[in-house]
Amino acid sequence: MITGTIGSGKTSSVMYPFTRELIEYSHDIPSKKLGMLILDVKGNYYSQVKTYAKYYNRENDLIVIELGRKYKV
């Protein structure tokens, strides 16, 4: 659990580095890559996840599901 007031740096100091580590983990070994589910209500977290996925060549692993729309692969 990560707690803090608005603007205290929870996302940039904890969530982004942790997400990057999970995406990076065994990214070059298909049978050991980790999967995760990220719920992003505001939609701004997605852009950073997409950047990490691109850097670690995992763009094809990214699936986006949006309300009222079909999912994007």
N, C-alpha and C positions, 0 to 999 in steps of 0.2 A: 504494500500500500504506500502510495506517495501522497503526502499532504502538504499544503502550503497555500498561501493567499494568491489571488490572481496576480500574475506578473512576477512571481517570485523565482521563476526559472525551473519549474518542475519538468516541463517538456524538454527544454534544451539541455539541461544538465543531467537528466536521468533517462527520460523516455527515448530520446533520439539515440544516445550512445547504446542503450540496451537493445533497441530495435536493430541497429546496425550490427551489433555482435551476433544476434540471432540470424540475420540474413546472411552474414559472412560465414557462419559456422558450416564447415564442410560444403561450401558452395560449389566446389569442383568435384564432389563425389555424390552423384545422383542418389544413391541408396541411403545416404546419411544426411541429406539436406533436411533442415527443420521446416515445418509448416507452422503457420500461426494465423489467428483470426484477429483482425484489428477493427474495432468499431470506432469510426471517426465521425462524430456528429457534426462538427463544424466544417470538415472537409479540408482543413489545412495540413493535417498530419500526412495525408495521402501523398502530397507532393514530395515530402522528404523520404517517405518509404519508396516512392518511385525512383528517386535519385539513388538510393542505396541499392535497389534492385538492378538498376542499370549498371552501376559501378561493379557489382559482383556477378554480372551476366546472368541475372535471374529474372529478367523482364518477362519471360515466358511463363514464369511461375506466379505472376501477379494476376489476381482476379478481383475485379471491383464489382460489387453489387450495390446498386443505388435504388432507393425507393421510387416507384413509379416508372422505372426503366428496366431494360434488360441488363444483364451483367455484361461487363467488358472483359475480354481476355487480352 
